[in-house]
Amino acid sequence: MRVILTGAGGQLGRELVSALPPSIDLVAFDRAALDITESDRVAAVVEEVGPAMILNAAAFTAVDRAEKETYTARAVNRDGVEYLATAAREVGARMIQVSTDFVFGGFSPGAYSPDDPADPLSTYGRTKHEGDCRVQEILGARALVVRTSRVYSRHGDNFVTKMLTLMGEREVVRVVDDQVGSPTWAALLARVLWKATRSDLSGIRHWCDGGSCTWFEFATAIQEEALARRILERRADLEPVSSDEFPTAARRPANSVLDSSTLCRELALEATPWRIALGRMLDEVAGIETLHE
């Protein structure tokens, strides 16, 4: 099956390329090769390649910058998705759109199901939700939106790499302790997305690693696992703080835990507990060779 991958230079895109199944004929584009905000270029590329599937991992993910760079966030997260979906429709292709837990406001007492109504708090969340709606409107049953949360990998700028840097540089690191979510290793998400390409699923689904934690609990686990692997040589003092004590340009949901049970059942998968996944990722950082299914 021929698949176009957009956003191939990002942390998820790189893991998707690394986990490429032998049955996929992949044509991958990073932003330099294909800017999805250029509608004519998108249409021409998709027509030339003639894919059966478009897997969109391109997004404007700088949550706080999006509050000031609203035009750019909307151009990528909404308009670019619309251009891809329109091009997919013209060649009869399906599309998987990778989305986010930030489409929710965080007021639910439990995990969010795919059917729960979106109520984003931030420009990032709103523009991603708008893109999700566009792809479903344009492609209908040929569109699958997969929402995920707190994605990290050894590549790029994410919470894990940022914490490792701060813990190595500072004596004290302050971390928010009143926002709950589910960390997700991009390498495991990539395997799920490739399996989804070989299904006929449509609509909205959720995927994240198993369990949930606050950012402070996540940071504590990062430090413990990194010290055990000698990625860090000393222990920093982690200080839990409230969201009010750590103001940001964009509002974050207090609860963004996603219920992945539907996709687990449909793809016959079991979510790896988030702390186990973190340990496997840090094994890669430490250069420790391990065998995992």
C-alpha positions as CSV (number, residue, x, y, z in Angstrom):
1,M,0.0,0.0,0.0
2,R,1.4,3.4,-0.9
3,V,1.2,5.9,1.9
4,I,2.1,9.6,2.0
5,L,3.5,10.6,5.4
6,T,3.5,14.3,6.3
7,G,5.5,15.7,9.2
8,A,8.2,13.1,8.7
9,G,10.8,15.3,10.4
10,G,9.0,15.6,13.7
11,Q,9.3,13.2,16.7
12,L,6.3,11.1,15.7
13,G,7.2,11.2,12.0
14,R,10.7,9.9,12.7
15,E,9.3,7.0,14.7
16,L,6.8,6.2,11.9
17,V,9.7,6.0,9.4
18,S,11.7,3.8,11.8
19,A,8.7,1.5,12.4
20,L,7.8,1.2,8.7
21,P,6.1,-2.2,7.9
22,P,7.4,-4.0,4.9
23,S,4.0,-4.0,3.3
24,I,4.0,-0.1,3.1
25,D,5.3,1.8,0.1
26,L,6.1,5.0,2.0
27,V,6.6,8.4,0.5
28,A,7.6,10.6,3.4
29,F,7.7,14.4,3.5
30,D,9.1,16.7,6.1
31,R,8.1,20.4,6.2
32,A,10.9,21.5,3.8
33,A,9.7,18.9,1.2
34,L,6.0,19.6,1.6
35,D,4.5,22.5,3.5
36,I,0.9,21.5,4.0
37,T,-0.2,25.1,4.1
38,E,0.5,25.4,0.3
39,S,-2.8,24.1,-1.2
40,D,-1.6,23.9,-4.8
41,R,1.6,22.1,-3.8
42,V,-0.3,19.6,-1.7
43,A,-2.8,18.9,-4.5
44,A,0.0,18.4,-7.0
45,V,2.1,16.1,-4.8
46,V,-0.9,13.9,-3.8
47,E,-2.0,13.6,-7.5
48,E,1.5,12.7,-8.6
49,V,2.1,10.1,-5.8
50,G,-1.4,8.6,-6.0
51,P,-1.5,7.2,-2.4
52,A,-4.1,4.9,-1.0
53,M,-3.6,6.6,2.4
54,I,-2.3,9.9,3.8
55,L,-1.0,9.8,7.3
56,N,-0.8,13.4,8.7
57,A,1.7,13.8,11.5
58,A,2.3,17.5,10.6
59,A,1.1,20.0,13.2
60,F,1.9,23.3,14.8
61,T,2.4,22.0,18.4
62,A,3.9,25.0,20.2
63,V,1.0,25.4,22.5
64,D,2.0,28.8,24.1
65,R,3.3,30.3,20.9
66,A,0.0,29.5,19.2
67,E,-1.7,32.1,21.4
68,K,0.3,34.8,19.6
69,E,0.9,33.0,16.3
70,T,-2.8,32.2,15.8
71,Y,-2.6,32.6,12.0
72,T,0.2,30.1,11.6
73,A,-1.4,27.6,14.0
74,R,-4.7,27.8,12.1
75,A,-2.9,27.6,8.7
76,V,-1.2,24.3,9.7
77,N,-3.7,22.7,12.1
78,R,-6.9,23.6,10.2
79,D,-6.2,24.7,6.7
80,G,-3.4,22.3,6.0
81,V,-5.5,19.4,7.1
82,E,-8.3,20.6,4.8
83,Y,-5.9,20.7,1.8
84,L,-4.7,17.2,2.5
85,A,-8.2,15.9,2.9
86,T,-9.4,17.6,-0.3
87,A,-6.4,16.1,-2.2
88,A,-7.1,12.7,-0.7
89,R,-10.7,12.9,-1.9
90,E,-9.6,13.7,-5.4
91,V,-7.5,10.5,-5.7
92,G,-9.8,8.3,-3.6
93,A,-7.4,7.9,-0.7
94,R,-8.1,7.4,3.0
95,M,-6.5,9.7,5.6
96,I,-5.5,9.3,9.2
97,Q,-5.3,12.6,11.1
98,V,-3.2,12.6,14.3
99,S,-4.9,14.9,16.9
100,T,-4.6,15.8,20.6
101,D,-6.0,15.6,24.1
102,F,-6.0,19.4,24.1
103,V,-9.3,19.4,22.2
104,F,-10.9,18.9,25.7
105,G,-11.3,21.4,28.5
106,G,-10.3,19.1,31.2
107,F,-13.4,19.3,33.3
108,S,-14.4,15.6,33.1
109,P,-14.0,13.6,36.3
110,G,-12.8,10.6,34.3
111,A,-11.1,9.6,31.1
112,Y,-12.4,11.2,27.9
113,S,-14.0,8.8,25.4
114,P,-13.9,9.5,21.6
115,D,-17.6,10.5,21.7
116,D,-17.2,13.2,24.4
117,P,-17.8,16.7,23.0
118,A,-14.7,18.9,22.4
119,D,-14.3,22.1,24.4
120,P,-10.8,23.3,23.9
121,L,-9.2,26.0,26.1
122,S,-6.4,27.1,23.8
123,T,-5.7,28.2,20.3
124,Y,-3.7,25.0,19.7
125,G,-6.7,22.9,20.9
126,R,-9.2,24.9,18.9
127,T,-7.2,24.7,15.6
128,K,-6.6,21.0,16.0
129,H,-10.3,20.4,16.6
130,E,-11.1,22.5,13.6
131,G,-8.8,20.4,11.5
132,D,-10.3,17.2,12.8
133,C,-13.8,18.4,11.8
134,R,-12.6,19.4,8.3
135,V,-11.1,16.0,7.5
136,Q,-14.3,14.2,8.7
137,E,-16.5,16.6,6.7
138,I,-14.5,16.1,3.5
139,L,-13.7,12.4,3.6
140,G,-16.5,10.9,5.8
141,A,-16.0,7.2,6.2
142,R,-12.5,7.4,4.6
143,A,-11.2,9.5,7.6
144,L,-9.8,8.4,10.9
145,V,-8.9,10.9,13.6
146,V,-6.5,9.4,16.3
147,R,-6.2,11.6,19.4
148,T,-3.2,11.1,21.6
149,S,-1.6,12.8,24.6
150,R,1.8,14.0,26.0
151,V,3.8,12.5,23.2
152,Y,7.5,12.2,23.7
153,S,10.6,10.5,22.2
154,R,14.3,10.7,22.3
155,H,14.0,13.2,19.4
156,G,13.2,16.8,19.5
157,D,11.7,19.1,22.1
158,N,9.3,17.3,24.4
159,F,8.7,17.0,28.1
160,V,11.1,14.2,28.7
161,T,14.0,15.7,26.8
162,K,13.3,19.1,28.4
163,M,13.2,17.6,31.9
164,L,16.5,15.7,31.3
165,T,18.1,19.0,30.3
166,L,16.7,21.0,33.3
167,M,17.6,18.2,35.8
168,G,21.1,18.2,34.5
169,E,21.5,22.0,34.7
170,R,19.5,23.1,37.8
171,E,19.5,22.3,41.5
172,V,15.7,22.8,41.7
173,V,13.1,22.1,39.0
174,R,9.5,23.3,39.5
175,V,6.9,21.1,37.9
176,V,3.1,21.4,37.7
177,D,1.3,18.9,39.9
178,D,-2.4,19.5,39.2
179,Q,-2.7,18.5,35.5
180,V,-3.4,14.8,34.9
181,G,-2.8,13.0,31.6
182,S,-1.3,10.0,29.9
183,P,2.3,10.1,28.6
184,T,2.7,8.4,25.2
185,W,5.9,7.2,23.7
186,A,6.0,8.1,20.0
187,A,7.5,4.7,19.1
188,L,4.5,2.8,20.4
189,L,2.1,5.3,18.9
190,A,3.8,4.8,15.6
191,R,3.1,1.0,15.7
192,V,-0.5,1.6,16.5
193,L,-0.9,4.1,13.6
194,W,0.7,1.6,11.1
195,K,-1.7,-1.0,12.3
196,A,-4.6,1.4,11.8
197,T,-3.6,2.0,8.2
198,R,-4.3,-1.7,7.5
199,S,-7.9,-1.4,9.0
200,D,-11.1,0.1,7.7
201,L,-11.7,2.2,10.8
202,S,-13.2,5.7,10.6
203,G,-14.4,8.4,12.9
204,I,-12.5,9.3,16.1
205,R,-10.4,7.1,18.3
206,H,-8.0,7.6,21.2
207,W,-4.6,6.2,21.9
208,C,-2.2,6.7,24.7
209,D,0.0,4.6,26.9
210,G,-1.6,2.9,29.9
211,G,-2.3,4.8,33.1
212,S,-2.1,8.4,34.0
213,C,-0.1,10.8,36.1
214,T,0.5,14.5,36.8
215,W,3.4,16.3,35.2
216,F,5.2,16.2,38.6
217,E,4.7,12.5,38.8
218,F,6.0,12.1,35.3
219,A,9.1,14.2,36.0
220,T,9.8,12.2,39.2
221,A,9.7,9.0,37.1
222,I,11.9,10.5,34.5
223,Q,14.5,11.4,37.1
224,E,14.4,8.0,38.8
225,E,14.6,6.0,35.5
226,A,17.4,8.3,34.1
227,L,19.5,8.0,37.3
228,A,19.2,4.2,37.2
229,R,20.6,4.3,33.6
230,R,23.3,6.9,34.5
231,I,21.8,9.4,32.0
232,L,21.8,11.8,34.9
233,E,24.7,11.8,37.4
234,R,23.0,13.6,40.2
235,R,19.5,14.1,41.7
236,A,17.7,17.5,41.3
237,D,15.2,18.8,43.8
238,L,11.8,18.5,42.2
239,E,9.3,21.0,43.5
240,P,5.5,20.4,42.9
241,V,3.6,23.6,42.0
242,S,0.1,24.5,41.0
243,S,-0.9,25.8,37.6
244,D,-1.5,29.2,39.2
245,E,2.1,29.2,40.4
246,F,3.3,28.4,36.9
247,P,1.4,30.7,34.5
248,T,1.6,30.0,30.8
249,A,0.2,31.9,27.8
250,A,-2.2,29.0,26.9
251,R,-4.6,27.4,29.4
252,R,-4.1,23.6,29.8
253,P,-6.8,21.1,30.7
254,A,-6.6,19.9,34.3
255,N,-7.6,16.4,33.2
256,S,-6.7,15.2,29.7
257,V,-6.7,11.4,30.3
258,L,-7.9,9.6,27.2
259,D,-9.9,6.3,27.1
260,S,-8.1,4.1,24.5
261,S,-10.2,1.0,25.2
262,T,-12.1,1.1,21.9
263,L,-9.0,1.1,19.7
264,C,-7.4,-1.5,21.9
265,R,-10.3,-3.8,21.2
266,E,-10.6,-3.0,17.5
267,L,-6.9,-3.5,16.8
268,A,-6.4,-6.3,19.3
269,L,-3.8,-4.3,21.2
270,E,-3.0,-3.8,24.9
271,A,-1.6,-0.4,26.0
272,T,1.8,-0.5,27.6
273,P,1.9,1.1,31.0
274,W,3.4,4.6,30.6
275,R,6.2,4.0,33.1
276,I,7.4,0.9,31.3
277,A,7.3,2.7,28.0
278,L,9.3,5.6,29.5
279,G,11.9,3.1,30.6
280,R,12.2,1.6,27.2
281,M,12.6,5.0,25.6
282,L,15.4,5.9,28.1
283,D,17.1,2.6,27.3
284,E,17.4,4.0,23.8
285,V,18.9,7.2,25.2
286,A,21.4,5.2,27.3
287,G,22.3,2.9,24.4
288,I,21.0,-0.1,26.3
289,E,20.0,-2.9,23.9
290,T,16.7,-4.5,24.9
291,L,14.3,-6.8,23.2
292,H,10.6,-5.9,23.2
293,E,7.7,-7.0,21.2
